[in-house]
């Protein structure tokens, strides 16, 4: 054990202040939030079959992080309090700090095979980015900067889980929020009241919101003059009166058993549409108020978007590694692993995954320091890989489809075929491979199908396609981040070369 890990794991009183999985589940059970599924209200996600296993996976992340043997990687000691907090809440002071944050993100992602995209470390990194640059919020008034810092510390010191809804509904994208058919159709301020504001309207897409402690409500789309009521950034407890979550189809309910649906049954983090009906937000939980410029700047003039997506790319890289591992195991099962055409396809898979990994590491090695001493992951490296994510992911999935051929769609109808006296003998004989018994081979192929072909798997394909927003928006970010000045200077120099003398 290193000296640092001894410090983090053995200091007196540390364990008592940490949030365990049991603490998380108890808080979730007691919150009495308003979640709708199949036309009915769900008040306890910890016991409902649609959400129960997802809640347990989040709880397992908390237990993993606070385990003494993991604290060196997963936690840091807060200078002003002396207490431990999750790495996702660490404001990096050096490139090594940024690397440490990535390692923590990887280790959490590995626990869910990269299949839960909005774990507690995602939006936490956005608030960490806000807290790194309170000066941006202070331009609209010192009170907003103070609110950001205080709320960040509140989240950090209590190890809380925040989800966000930052995209307007797709009701009529041809009109800005203030020109919609109803005045409070899109989420925004209705009025001021004693002690705070009233917020109403709809917003998407609160992935993980069913499990989170707080909702971060804002807008990442550019807003026009006239839409000031929608230019806000606030935090709302998930059980606040008037806050409703409408969950999309719950894949866990379609998972008849964990053998046939090993991923759907465990890792559906859920996506929810948010409806706010006269929700009260106290002033101390308001960070931006009717300020279009600041609503835009919170994403781009603080490192929030880069910190959050640095974590997201660590998660994506982990998921691709899992996909490569499945492809390798399937090739070994069918005896194709050494066949040259298969090795070519595996080489392409490995190349694409390595590009993502290399770009992630480059965000750290090429990280920059701004005039206030704040570390930023290298924007050009981040947005380069994000811009291609919607092309890399489906390409890799298609390669694995080609490698498996008919294997994933010629499986027994369910695990019952493996156990029934009438079918077990045939299944054992014909569904085995040269190195796997039938049950082992079918389990492997079920795993691959759940990743690629099931409803859960196809949701993931859509999810990765728009993870960082529409690809044209991400590519615009890349265009802004690239050093065209240096590139253009070479062109100018080439054009100014003197004539060649005979």
Number of C-alpha atoms within 10 A of each C-alpha: 8 8 8 12 17 14 14 25 21 11 11 9 10 15 17 8 13 20 19 21 21 14 14 24 21 12 14 22 16 13 17 15 25 20 24 18 15 11 8 10 14 20 19 20 22 21 14 13 13 25 25 19 21 25 26 18 20 26 19 18 19 23 19 19 25 24 14 16 15 17 23 24 20 28 24 23 16 16 8 6 8 10 18 25 24 27 28 30 27 23 21 23 14 17 19 12 17 25 18 22 28 26 17 24 27 23 21 26 25 19 16 21 21 26 25 26 25 24 27 25 26 24 25 29 28 27 29 26 29 27 27 25 21 19 18 19 25 16 11 16 13 13 15 24 22 18 21 27 18 15 18 22 17 12 19 22 19 14 23 18 23 28 27 26 22 18 19 23 18 10 12 12 10 9 10 18 27 20 13 15 11 10 15 20 20 25 30 30 23 17 13 14 12 7 10 15 21 17 26 23 23 23 25 23 21 26 22 26 28 31 30 24 21 21 25 22 24 25 25 17 14 11 19 14 11 14 16 19 21 29 28 23 23 22 20 21 17 26 20 18 15 16 24 23 25 22 22 13 16 21 23 25 14 14 21 12 14 15 17 23 24 19 25 28 26 23 24 26 27 23 20 24 20 25 20 23 17 17 20 22 21 17 18 17 20 22 27 24 21 17 19 21 16 22 25 18 14 26 17 13 16 24 26 24 22 22 29 20 24 28 27 27 25 25 28 27 24 26 23 24 20 17 21 19 11 18 23 18 15 21 19 16 20 16 13 15 17 10 10 10 12 17 15 11 16 21 12 15 22 15 12 17 22 15 14 25 19 14 20 25 21 17 23 24 15 15 18 16 15 8 6 9 13 17 23 27 27 22 22 21 22 26 26 19 21 28 22 15 22 21 13 20 20 15 15 21 20 11 16 23 18 12 19 17 10 10 18 19 13 11 18 16 10 15 18 12 17 20 14 11 10 10 13 15 13 13 20 16 11 10 19 17 17 10 12 15 16 19 16 15 22 26 17 21 22 27 22 25 24 21 25 21 19 19 18 25 19 13 16 21 19 13 14 19 21 15 19 19 18 12 18 10 12 22 18 12 19 20 14 13 16 15 11 11 9 9 10 11 11 12 11 10 10 10 9 9 8 8 6 5 4 3
